[in-house]
Amino acid sequence: MSSSKQAKTWLGTDDKFVRLRKIETLDPQTDFREITELFYTDFQSVMVVQGVAGLLFTYSAPRMSRILSASRQLEHHTAKRYVDTATFNAAVMQNGLNTGDGREAARRVNAMHRQYDIHPQDFVAVGCDVPATSLDLAERFGWRPVTDIEREGVLRHYTLEARAFGSHDPMPDTMDGVRAFWNHYLDTQATFEPQNKALTDALMTFMPTLVPGPLKRIINPILTAQVDPRILRACGLPVPSRLRKGLSTAFVKSLGKSDPKPDSYTSTTLSDLRDKIYPNGWSIQTLGTHLKEHKDPAAHATPAATADAATPVDAHAETAEKGQS
C-alpha cells in the first residue's frame, strides 16, 4: 500500500505562475477587480502586515482617531470590527461594487461613514494607504516581482472603492502620486493623542488571539516592526531596534517564500471568528455600526458628511463596474 501527498495546483494547473499569466491577459481599466483578487491571492502571506499597518494608520491621525474613539466600538468590540471590516472588504473583492454582496457591502460602509464628519483628506488617505502598503509589501517580501498591470489594477480598484465607500475627492491617478499624498499626510497629520494609544492597545490585545500559542508573544513586535515609524510614534508604540527590525524582516521574508498558496489552501481564521461573534448568523446589512450621528468637535462639517444618502454608492459603483460584467 502506498500513499502520496495531494498534488499542488494553481488555478487547476501545476504552474505556480498561472495567476500571473492570467493577470497579464487582463485589462487593468476594466478587469481591475479580478487583477486585484489574483494579486492578493498570490501574495497573501505577506499581507498579514498590511492588516495591522492599515488599522494603525487610521489610529495615527487624531482627526480619525477621535471619531473612532467616540464610537467606542474599536476599544470595546475590536474583534467584531475586525470581522465586519474584513467581511465587507472580502464581499467587494469577490463580487465587485455593483452586484450582490459587494454592492450591499459598499452601501453599508457608505452609510456608516455618513454618520460622522469625516474630512475629505482622511477619506483619500485611507484609500491611498491600502494600495501603497500592499504593493510595497509585495515588492519587498514577495516571491516574485510585481508587474505594472498589477500596480495599475490595484490602484484603480481602490480608487473606485474609496468613492463607493463615501469619498467625494478623487485619489491621485498614479502610484507615485498615491505615495506622495500618503507621505505628506503622515508628515502633517500623524500626531500622538491619548485616544491613539487606547485604540492601539485594544488592537495589540486582540492580535495574539488570531495566532497559535508559540506566536502569541512575538506576533505584535514582529508585525509592528514593519510599520512606518511616523505611525508607530503617533500610536504610542516604540520604533523597533535594528535587531528587531532585522528579525521581523527575516520572518516576513520567510512568509513570502511560502507563496503562492495552492488552490487547496484555505484559511478559516475569519470564518471561525465570525461564527463566534455571530452564532445566530449574519448578513451584510446587519454588520457594522448602527449609530446615531457622531460629530467630532475638533473637525468641521464636510461634503462627505452631508452627501445625498440615495446616490453616492449607486453612481460610483455603476461607474466602477462599467465594462466589467
Secondary structure, DSSP 8 states (H G I E B T S, - for coil): ---------BTTBS-TTHHHHHHTTS-TTTSHHHHHHHHHHHTGGGGHHHHHHHHHHHHHSHHHHHHHHHH-HHHH-HHHHHHHHHHHHHHHHHH-SSSHHHHHHHHHHHHHHTTB---HHHHHHHHHHHHHHHHHHHHHH-SS---HHHHHHHHHHHHHHHHHTT--S---SSHHHHHHHHHHHHHHH----HHHHHHHHHHHHHGGGGS-GGGTTTHHHHHHTTS-HHHHHHTT-----HHHHHHHHHHHHHHHHT-S--TT----HHHHHHHHH-TT---GGGSS-----B--TTS---GGGS--TTSHHHHHHHHHHTTT-
